[in-house]
Amino acid sequence: MTRIDIELRRLELPLVRPFRTSKGEETARDVLMARWREEGPDGVIEGWAECAADAEPTYFPETINDVTSCVTEVLVPRLAGLAAAGPLTVGGLRAAFASVPGHPIARGLLESALLDAQLRRHGMSLVDFLGSARRPIAVGVSVGIPGDIDTLLSWVEGYLRDGYRRVKLKIEPGWDVAPVRAVREAFGDDLPLQVDANQAYSAADIPLLSRLDAFGLLLIEQPFARHELLAHAALAARHGTPVCLDESILSLDDAMTAIRLGAADIVNIKPSRVGGYLTARSIHDVCLANGIPVFCGGTLETAVGRASNLALATLPGFTLPGDISATSRYFARDIGASFELVDGALVAPSGPGTGVDVDLDAVEDFTTSAQWVSVGSA
């Protein structure tokens, strides 16, 4: 019998600067972490994973409370029989969860925590497991919506001074053409620049969004609602600014459908959102086979999620700078070692699993709630 205990710990990490998008403003990162502790014949292993869900269904259908409920009431009970037979495998866990409809964030959270634990047991890094090789990952910076143009320009100037290789501007109706024009005029045509609407527009805004073509953008990300693939296809069919999908891609099937419809010139892969790093790799593979560039998105991750995303971004299809960013972009203090830019790039840790040594003191300091659930317990 293998004993498995899973800790769900909710943290609140203050941000160094408020981050506003078309969906609202954050002053702290409210994040759910999972800690997998497995005791078997070979000793004890532990692994950590991070959840991308928010307190409210702002970007994703699943909230932190939804994930917690699904993990404790649905997913963990399905593992009891497997644990009774011996140590769990990632393949066994995926099979046990295969009949659960939806809930990719909840399923991916447990899968990623178990994967980290198992890789640590075998001394293998996530980069090696994914079949890639460590390399510097060029990263960009996502710039929230400020109160005025002057503040925006000062932010962008600071980020470029820090060494970021690409700038992404958050936009919304009323804050789109003017800020893009201002940044382009201030920093020149050579600045790799893109925009992200976070679903803030409708198909009726295609003429407005077409005005952005004049600024030589790398892409426009998720202008329409998640389910509006035909609207995204109509925008892409213009062959103006390339269209990138983000919130629309919750699964491998979503990615394949979007590609078939011509709705995505580029895909932003967020591993936690799609159900973990194995599914993220599959989406990468499909996009690579179809000539669709990808980049790794970010959700203001802690060190655990940041390291994992860097590992994923070493795969060959990740040819665009990611939204991973340096630790100091978001946090003055993290729950693991800081990641900082070197020549505009970050490198995944070389240690086993994610390679992150979790700072338990910091975890305690940031904790707002915690609970343990045991596989096979009543």
N, C-alpha and C positions, 0 to 999 in steps of 0.2 A: 504494500500500500504506500503510495506517494502522498505526503502531506503538502497541500498547497494553500497558502494564505495570500490574499490579495488586499493590499491597502489602497484605498481611494482617498487621496488627500487633496483638499482644495486650498490653493494658495492665492494670495493677492500681492503682486509685485508692483510697487509704484513706478510709473514711467518718468523719465527725465524731462519729458515735454508732453503736454496733451496731444493726442492723435485724433484728428477729426476727418471723417469721410462723409459721403452722402448719407450714410446710415447712422451717424451720430458721433459722439466724442468719448474717448477713453482717457482717463487720467491714471489708471492702474490696470494691470493685466490680471484678470480673474481667470485662473487656469486650474484644471483638474489633472492631477498626476496619478498614475497607477504604479504600484510597486509589487512586483511578482516575487514571492518567496516560496521556494520549493525545496522540500527536504526529502531526500530519497536515499537509496543505498550508497550513492557516491558522495553524500554530504549535502550541504546547503548551497543553493544558487539564488542569486537575486538579480532582477532586472527592472529597469524603469522605462516608462513611456509617458508621453504627453498628449493631452486631448485638445483639439482645436475648437471645441464647442464653446459658445459664450453663455452667459447667464440668460440672455434672451435669444430668440430665434432671429438674430440680426443678419447673419451671413449664411447660416446653415439651418436646416430644419431641426436638427437635434440640439437641444440645450444641455447644459451641464447636468441639470436635474434629470433630463431624459436619459442621458448616458449612464448616470449613477443607477437609476431605476432599472434600466435594461441589463446592466452588468450584474447587479445583485439579484434580481428577480428572474431573469431569463437566461443569461449566458452562463453564469457560474454553475447553476444547477445542472446544465447540460454536460458539464465536465466531470461529474461525479463518477460515472462508469469508467471513463478513461483513466482517471486517477487511481481507481481501484486496481487497474490492470498493470500499472507501472508508470514510469516517467512519461509526461506528456510530450508530444512533438507539435511543431507548428502545423504540420499537415493534419494531425489528428484534431487539433483545435479548429482548424478551418472546416474540416468535415463536420464537426459537431455543430458548427454555427451555420452551415450551408442552408438549412431550412428556415432560418430566421429572416423574415422579409425586412428589407431596409436596414436602418441602424448601422451604417458603415463606420461611423466614428466610434461607437461603442465596441463593435467587433474589432476594429483596427487597434483600439487602445489595448485590449488584452493580448492580441496577436503580437503587437510591437513590444510589450513588456516581456512576454514569454521569449520572443526572439532574442531580445537583449540578454536575458538570463542564460539562454542556451549558448549563445555565441561566447559569452564570458566563460562558461564552463569549458568550452573547447578552445579558448584562446584565439578566436577568429574575429576579425573586425567586420563591421557591417559592410564596408567597402569591398572586402574580399568576398563576403557572402553574396553580394549583389553581382559579382562577376566583373567588377571594374578595377580601377587602379587609382590610388590617391594622386590628386593633382590640384594645383591652385584653382579655385573657383572664382571667376570674376563675378563681382556682385554689384547690384545697384541699390538705390535707396528709394523708398516710397515716401513721398512728401505729402503730409496731410493738408487739409484746407485751413489756411490761416485767416486772420481777420481782414487783411488787405494785401495789395500787391507788393508793397515795400517789404513787408514781413516775409512774404514768399521768396522774394529775390535774395534777402539776407540769409534765409535758410538754405536755399540752393547753393549760394556762394560758399557757405560753410561746409556743406556736404562735399562739394567739389574739392575744396581745400583739404578735406579729410581723405580724399582719394577715390571716392565712388566713381565707377566707370559709366554709370547710366542713371538717369533721373526719371522717376515715375511720378507724375502729378495726379493726385486725386481730383476729380472733377464732379460737378453736379450742375443741374440747370441754373443758369445765372452765374456760374463760376466755371467757365470752359474756354471760350475763344480768347477772352482778354488775358487771363493768366498765362495761357500757352504762348500767345503772342509776346507777352512781356518777357518770359523766360527765354524764348528763342532770340529776341532782339538783344537781350542783355548778355547772353552767353554764346551766341553764334550758332551757325548751322552745323558745326561739327559735333555739338553735344548730342549724344544718343539720348533721345527724349521720347517718352511714351506717356499715355494717360490711362486712367482707370476710373470707370464710372460706377462700379459696384451696383449695376442694374438700375441706375437712376433715370434712364430715358425710356421713351416708347418709340415704336416704329415711325410715328408721326414726326419724330425729331431727326430722321435721316438727313433732310436738307441742312439742318443746323450742324449735325456732326460732320457732314461733308465739307464744311468750311475749315475743319481741322486739317484737311488734306494739304493745305497751303504751307503747313509748317514742317513737313518732312518727318513725321513721327514714325517711330519704329512700329507702333501698333496702338490700337484702341482696345482696351480690355473691358469685357462684359458691359456693354452699354445698355442692354435690355434685360428684362426679367429672365430668370433661369430657364424657364420652359419655352421661351420665345426663340426657338432655334430657327424658324423660318424668317423671322425678322433679322437675325444675325446673318443668315444666308443671303438675304436681300442686300444688306449692307456690304457683305464681302463680295457680292457679284459685281459691284461697281468697280472693283480693282483699284480702289484708292488706298487709304490707310489700311494696312492689314488688320483683320479682326481677330482678337484673342478671346478665348473662352476660359472662364475661371469657375464661377459658381454653377455653371451649367454642367460641369463634369463631376459627377458624384460616383461614377463607376466606369468600368471598362466598356460596358454597353453604351453608356452615354457618349464616351469618346468616339466609339465606332459609328454611332448614329450621326453625331455632329460632322464627322469626316465625310460620311456618305452624302449628307445634305449640303455639303460645301459651306457649312456654318462657321468653320474654324480654319483660319490661316495659321494660327499658332495656338498652343494650349499651355495654360498655367497649371501645373500639377501640384496640388497640395496633398501630401501623403495621408495626413490624418483624416482629411475629408473623404477620401476615396476608399478608406478601409485598410490603410496600412501600406507598408513599403513593398510588399510583394505585388499588390494590385497596382501600386504606383509604377513599379517596374514594367508590368504588363502594358499599362497605358503608354509608357515611354516606348516600348517595343512596337506597338501598333502605330504610333505617330511616326516613329523612325522609318518604318516600312512604307508609310504613305507620304514621306517627305514633308511632314509637319514638324517644324521646330518646336521645342518645349523649353520651359524654364521652371525652376522650382519656386513656388510661391511661399509666402510667409504669413504667419498669424501672430506676430510678436512673441515668438517662441522663447522659452528659457534655454539654458545650455543644452538640455537633453534633446529638445526638438531641433535646435539649431545644428547640433552635431549630426543628428540623423539626416536632416535635409542636405547637409553638405555631402554626406556619403552618397545619397541618392543622386545628387547633381554631378557626380563623377562619371555617370553613364554617358555614352557618346552622343545621344540625341539632345542633351542639354547644352545647346550651343549659344543660348542667350544669357546675359547676366541675370542671376536670380534675385529674388526679393529676400535674401537671407540676412544680409546686413550684419554689421558689427554689434557686439553686445552693448557698447556704449551708446549706440543709436537709441536704445530703448531703456536700458537699466543701469543704474549706478551700482547695484549689487545683484548678482544672479545666484543660482543654486549650484553652479559649477564654475569651472575656470572660464575666464573671459575670452571671447573671440574678437580679435582686432585686425584691421586691415593691414596687409603688407602688399604694396604695389597694387592696390585696388582689389585684392583677392583675399579669400579665406581658405583654409585647408582643414579638412576633416581630421579629427584625432586619429592616431594610429593604434590606440589600445583596443582590447577586445570589446565586442558589442559596439555601443555608441562611442566608447572611448572616454566617456564622461565619468569622473569621480564625483558623485553627488555630495554636496556640502549639506550634511544633515542638520547642522546648526542653522544654516540659512533657511532650510526647509521648515524647521520648527518656528523660526522667527516670522516667516511669511504665512504660516498655516492659519486658515480660518475655520476649517473643520476637517475631521478625519474619521475613517471607519475601516475596520477589517472585515473581510468576508472570507470564509474558508470553503474550499471545494468539498462537497459532500456533507456540509453542516446543515442542520435543520434551519 
